[in-house]
Each structure stands twice: as structure tokens, then as C-alpha cells.
Amino acid sequence: MLSETDSLHRFVFERSRVRGELVRLDAAWQAVLERHTYPAAVKQPLGEALVSVLLLTATLKLEGSLILQAQGEGPIRTLVAQATHEGTVRGLARWEGEIEAGDLQALFGKGQLVLTINAKNRDRYQGIVPLEGAGIGAALEGYFASSEQLPSRFWLAVSDKRAAGLMLQRLPGPTDDEDDWNRTVMLADTVQPRELLQQSTPDLLRRLFHEESLRLFEPEPVAFRCGCSRTRVADNLRALGRDEVDDIIAQQGLIEVTCEFCNRGYRFDAVDARSLFTGVVNATTPPAQH
């Protein structure tokens, strides 16, 4: 039985410098799957990425978004997941040809994992590591080990109905017991995918860490939401330049733009196109329906 839909739980271990998070996506996961028909081999890393980017964003004390992008030369060309500090998430993947399940190298070929943080009033941060491992969680563990020197572990599970994940991080600073981290990870390693997908958070944490002193905070809601808008599309068209926009209008009569994340369509006719460069954007024109 599914429980605790679309939620993120934070918890800390009272006697050690270890924190954790557990997230479950239900309606948000279904909203992503409804936008495109993904093969099973693509659903797995996409669900892992959506869960992971929410887990990571929740650790950042800033206003903004985090983007996780995996790209390579294999069957899956690009996978993107984005989450914000408000608990919203969106994602998509592009692939070519027949695709079978496998590790990241089988799915993406030679590739890289890119983490980008866009924070309010801060410079953009980007970290890049090779795309290696059995799944997105393993690649992220490699990223933190090499780039952040912050030990982090991920346990991820994906089904057609739900995507879920558990993350543990060792916090910097001195500790009374150097074995705290290893012991906590060893306990978490016993988690089964079905438990992540089906068991309630209190029951799961009690099963994994029943001998530890653990404090669980109130759950936070998470949801699918796309950040596209007519204004943002207009800004992108304006960036193309007037000559190119005029050429498209001359050839096609109008400009149609579809957001790849949510399939929402936007149309700009000749009048709309002219307004892009006169300081007046028609924000009342309804988007195309798809």
C-alpha cells in the first residue's frame, strides 16, 4: 500500500554528525511520465534523477534551483532534472533507438554528470564528474567524494507508480565516535527497494535505525511544476534577434514553441513578434493547447 505521497522527510541522528532525507514522488512522478512515453530503461534513471535532485536541493540553504544533467553518446543522449527550494520538480530525457536496461555506461555511453546551482544573489555554481556507476545514486556518490569531500550515500527505487529515495550525509566537524558514519551506512544498506516504495517513513526509519537516537521532522510537500511561461519564451525569442524572428514569421506565418518539460505550447503571430522588440509583449494571448 502506498503511503505519504509526494513528500520529503528530513531527519538527524542526535548523537552523531549524520543527517538524512527521504523523499517519495507519486503524482509528481506521474505528471512527468504523462508528458512523454518513456521506455522502462529510461524511466529508471529519470526517476532516480528526480528523487536525487529533490534530496540535494533540500540540503541547500538558499533560494533558487538545482539542475542535475546527465549527458552522453549512448542510447540516452540527455537527462535533466530540476528542483527548487520550494519543493517543485520537473524533468525529461531524450533517447534514440531501442534501449535496454543497464548501468550508466550502457545507457549513456561515455558521458558526464553536471550539477548546476542557480541561487538568488549568488554566482552560478557548476560541478562536473564522469558519468559512472550502476545508477544515478552511484554517480552522485562519486561526485561528492571527488568534488565536495562530503561523504554522501543514496538508496533509490523506481516503479511505474512511485519514485523514492533515501540519502545520508556526514556533516563536517569533529565527532565523538569516528565509526558513526560507517555504522549508519551499514544499517541503511539493508534497505530494500520495496521498503523505499511502500513502507511509511517512521516505520522504515525505525526498522533501519531502531538502536539509534533519531529525530524526524515534519514532512514537506513536493510537487511537479514547470517554470515555463509566455514571458520566458518571449525573452528567448528576443535573444534570437529581430532578423531571425522576422525570418521565421516570413517563412511560417507564426512561431510555435512547445515546452519539452510540460508540453505546453506558445504561439506568436506577426503582431506578437513585432511587439517583442517594441517593449510591449502580449501576455494575454493564450498558449496553444496540446
C-alpha positions as CSV (number, residue, x, y, z in Angstrom):
1,M,0.0,0.0,0.0
2,L,1.4,3.4,-1.0
3,S,1.6,6.0,1.8
4,E,2.9,9.5,2.4
5,T,2.5,10.7,-1.2
6,D,4.7,13.5,-2.7
7,S,6.6,14.3,0.5
8,L,10.1,14.9,1.8
9,H,11.2,14.0,5.3
10,R,14.3,15.3,7.0
11,F,15.9,13.6,10.0
12,V,19.1,13.9,12.1
13,F,20.9,11.5,14.3
14,E,21.1,13.1,17.8
15,R,24.4,11.6,18.8
16,S,26.4,11.7,15.6
17,R,27.1,14.2,12.8
18,V,24.9,12.5,10.3
19,R,21.7,13.8,8.6
20,G,19.3,12.2,6.3
21,E,16.4,12.7,4.0
22,L,13.7,10.5,2.4
23,V,11.5,11.6,-0.5
24,R,8.6,10.0,-2.3
25,L,7.1,11.1,-5.6
26,D,3.7,9.9,-6.7
27,A,1.5,12.5,-8.5
28,A,4.7,14.4,-9.4
29,W,6.2,11.2,-10.9
30,Q,3.0,10.5,-12.8
31,A,3.0,14.1,-14.1
32,V,6.5,13.6,-15.6
33,L,5.5,10.3,-17.2
34,E,2.3,11.7,-18.7
35,R,4.3,14.2,-20.8
36,H,6.3,11.6,-22.7
37,T,6.2,7.9,-23.4
38,Y,9.4,6.6,-21.8
39,P,10.8,3.1,-22.2
40,A,11.3,1.3,-19.0
41,A,15.1,1.6,-19.3
42,V,14.7,5.4,-19.4
43,K,12.2,5.6,-16.6
44,Q,14.7,4.2,-14.1
45,P,17.4,6.8,-14.4
46,L,14.8,9.6,-14.9
47,G,13.0,8.6,-11.6
48,E,16.3,8.3,-9.8
49,A,17.4,11.8,-11.0
50,L,14.1,13.4,-10.0
51,V,14.3,12.0,-6.5
52,S,18.0,12.8,-6.2
53,V,17.7,16.4,-7.2
54,L,15.0,17.0,-4.6
55,L,17.2,15.3,-1.9
56,L,20.1,17.6,-2.9
57,T,18.1,20.8,-3.1
58,A,16.7,20.2,0.4
59,T,20.3,20.3,1.8
60,L,20.9,23.8,0.3
61,K,20.1,26.8,2.4
62,L,19.4,29.2,-0.4
63,E,16.7,30.4,-2.7
64,G,17.0,29.0,-6.2
65,S,17.2,25.8,-8.1
66,L,19.5,22.9,-8.7
67,I,19.8,21.2,-12.0
68,L,21.1,17.6,-12.5
69,Q,22.0,16.8,-16.1
70,A,23.4,13.5,-17.4
71,Q,24.6,13.5,-21.0
72,G,26.5,11.1,-23.1
73,E,26.9,9.4,-26.5
74,G,24.9,6.3,-25.8
75,P,21.2,5.5,-26.3
76,I,20.1,8.1,-23.7
77,R,21.5,11.4,-25.0
78,T,20.4,13.7,-22.3
79,L,18.6,13.5,-19.0
80,V,17.6,16.6,-17.0
81,A,16.0,17.0,-13.6
82,Q,15.4,20.3,-11.8
83,A,14.2,21.1,-8.3
84,T,13.7,24.4,-6.4
85,H,13.9,25.4,-2.8
86,E,10.1,25.5,-2.8
87,G,9.9,21.7,-3.3
88,T,8.9,21.7,-7.0
89,V,10.5,19.4,-9.5
90,R,10.4,18.7,-13.3
91,G,12.4,16.5,-15.6
92,L,12.8,14.9,-19.0
93,A,15.0,12.6,-21.0
94,R,15.9,12.2,-24.7
95,W,17.0,8.9,-26.2
96,E,17.4,7.3,-29.6
97,G,16.6,3.8,-30.9
98,E,16.0,0.6,-28.9
99,I,17.2,0.7,-25.4
100,E,17.7,-2.0,-22.8
101,A,18.3,-1.7,-19.1
102,G,21.9,-1.5,-17.9
103,D,24.4,0.6,-15.9
104,L,25.1,4.2,-16.7
105,Q,27.8,3.4,-19.2
106,A,25.4,1.1,-21.1
107,L,22.7,3.7,-21.1
108,F,24.7,6.9,-21.7
109,G,28.0,5.6,-23.1
110,K,30.9,7.9,-22.3
111,G,29.3,10.9,-20.6
112,Q,29.3,13.3,-17.7
113,L,27.1,14.3,-14.8
114,V,26.7,18.1,-14.3
115,L,25.2,19.7,-11.2
116,T,24.3,23.4,-11.6
117,I,23.1,25.6,-8.7
118,N,21.3,28.8,-9.6
119,A,20.9,30.7,-6.4
120,K,19.4,34.2,-5.7
121,N,22.1,36.8,-5.1
122,R,24.9,34.3,-5.7
123,D,27.2,33.3,-8.5
124,R,26.2,30.3,-10.5
125,Y,28.0,27.1,-9.4
126,Q,28.6,24.1,-11.6
127,G,30.3,20.8,-10.9
128,I,31.1,18.1,-13.4
129,V,32.2,14.5,-13.0
130,P,32.3,11.4,-15.2
131,L,29.0,9.6,-15.6
132,E,30.0,6.2,-14.0
133,G,28.3,3.6,-11.8
134,A,25.3,1.4,-11.6
135,G,22.9,4.3,-11.4
136,I,22.4,8.0,-10.7
137,G,22.9,7.4,-7.0
138,A,26.4,5.9,-7.6
139,A,27.4,8.7,-9.9
140,L,26.3,11.3,-7.2
141,E,28.3,9.5,-4.6
142,G,31.3,9.7,-6.8
143,Y,30.6,13.4,-7.3
144,F,30.5,14.2,-3.6
145,A,33.6,12.0,-2.9
146,S,35.7,13.9,-5.5
147,S,34.2,17.4,-5.7
148,E,32.7,18.1,-2.3
149,Q,34.7,15.9,0.1
150,L,31.3,15.4,1.8
151,P,30.6,11.7,2.3
152,S,27.1,11.0,0.9
153,R,25.2,7.9,0.2
154,F,22.0,7.3,-1.9
155,W,19.5,4.5,-2.0
156,L,16.9,4.9,-4.8
157,A,14.0,2.9,-6.1
158,V,11.6,3.5,-9.1
159,S,8.4,1.8,-10.2
160,D,5.7,2.8,-12.6
161,K,3.7,4.3,-9.7
162,R,6.3,5.9,-7.4
163,A,9.9,7.1,-7.3
164,A,11.6,7.2,-3.9
165,G,15.0,7.7,-2.3
166,L,17.0,7.9,0.9
167,M,20.1,10.0,1.4
168,L,22.6,10.1,4.2
169,Q,25.3,12.7,4.6
170,R,28.1,13.0,7.1
171,L,28.3,16.6,8.3
172,P,31.7,18.3,8.7
173,G,33.2,18.8,12.1
174,P,34.5,16.7,15.0
175,T,32.6,13.7,16.3
176,D,32.9,11.6,19.5
177,D,32.7,8.4,17.5
178,E,34.5,8.1,14.2
179,D,32.6,4.9,13.4
180,D,29.2,6.7,13.5
181,W,29.2,7.2,9.7
182,N,30.2,3.7,8.8
183,R,27.7,2.1,11.2
184,T,24.8,4.3,9.9
185,V,25.6,3.5,6.3
186,M,25.9,-0.3,7.1
187,L,22.4,-0.1,8.6
188,A,21.0,1.8,5.7
189,D,22.5,-0.7,3.3
190,T,19.9,-3.2,4.5
191,V,17.0,-1.2,2.9
192,Q,15.1,-3.0,0.2
193,P,13.6,-1.2,-2.9
194,R,10.1,-2.3,-1.9
195,E,10.5,-0.7,1.5
196,L,11.5,2.6,0.0
197,L,8.5,2.4,-2.3
198,Q,5.9,1.1,0.2
199,Q,6.8,1.4,3.9
200,S,5.9,4.5,5.9
201,T,8.8,6.8,6.8
202,P,8.5,6.3,10.6
203,D,8.3,2.5,10.2
204,L,11.2,2.4,7.7
205,L,13.5,4.5,9.8
206,R,12.5,2.5,12.9
207,R,13.4,-0.7,11.1
208,L,16.7,0.6,9.8
209,F,17.9,2.6,12.8
210,H,16.0,1.3,15.8
211,E,19.1,1.4,18.1
212,E,20.0,5.0,17.1
213,S,18.7,8.2,18.6
214,L,16.9,9.8,15.7
215,R,14.8,13.0,15.3
216,L,12.3,13.1,12.4
217,F,10.9,16.5,11.3
218,E,7.5,17.2,9.9
219,P,7.2,16.2,6.2
220,E,7.4,18.9,3.5
221,P,5.2,18.7,0.3
222,V,6.8,18.3,-3.1
223,A,5.1,18.7,-6.5
224,F,5.6,18.7,-10.2
225,R,5.7,22.3,-11.6
226,C,7.1,23.7,-14.8
227,G,8.6,27.1,-14.7
228,C,7.8,27.9,-18.4
229,S,5.7,31.0,-19.2
230,R,4.9,33.1,-22.2
231,T,7.2,35.9,-20.8
232,R,10.1,33.5,-20.6
233,V,9.5,32.2,-24.2
234,A,9.3,35.8,-25.3
235,D,12.7,36.6,-23.7
236,N,14.2,33.6,-25.5
237,L,12.8,34.7,-28.8
238,R,14.1,38.2,-28.2
239,A,17.5,36.8,-27.6
240,L,17.5,35.3,-31.1
241,G,17.4,38.8,-32.6
242,R,14.8,40.6,-34.7
243,D,16.2,39.4,-38.1
244,E,15.9,35.7,-37.2
245,V,12.4,36.1,-35.7
246,D,11.3,38.0,-38.8
247,D,12.7,35.3,-41.0
248,I,10.7,32.6,-39.1
249,I,7.5,34.7,-39.4
250,A,8.1,35.2,-43.1
251,Q,8.6,31.5,-43.7
252,Q,6.0,30.0,-41.4
253,G,3.5,32.8,-40.6
254,L,3.9,32.3,-36.9
255,I,6.2,30.9,-34.2
256,E,5.2,27.9,-32.2
257,V,7.2,26.9,-29.2
258,T,6.5,23.8,-27.0
259,C,8.0,23.4,-23.6
260,E,9.7,20.0,-23.5
261,F,9.1,19.6,-19.8
262,C,5.3,20.0,-19.7
263,N,4.3,20.0,-23.4
264,R,2.6,23.4,-23.0
265,G,2.6,25.3,-26.3
266,Y,3.0,29.0,-27.0
267,R,2.2,30.8,-30.3
268,F,3.5,34.2,-31.5
269,D,2.0,35.7,-34.7
270,A,3.4,38.6,-36.7
271,V,1.9,41.2,-34.3
272,D,3.3,39.3,-31.3
273,A,6.7,39.1,-32.9
274,R,6.8,42.8,-33.6
275,S,5.9,43.5,-30.0
276,L,8.9,41.6,-28.8
277,F,11.1,44.4,-30.0
278,T,8.9,47.4,-29.1
279,G,8.9,46.9,-25.4
280,V,5.3,45.6,-25.4
281,V,4.7,41.8,-25.0
282,N,1.2,40.5,-25.4
283,A,1.0,38.5,-22.3
284,T,-2.7,37.9,-22.6
285,T,-2.6,35.7,-25.7
286,P,-3.5,32.2,-24.5
287,P,-1.0,29.4,-25.1
288,A,-1.7,26.7,-27.7
289,Q,-3.4,23.7,-26.4
290,H,-1.7,20.3,-26.9
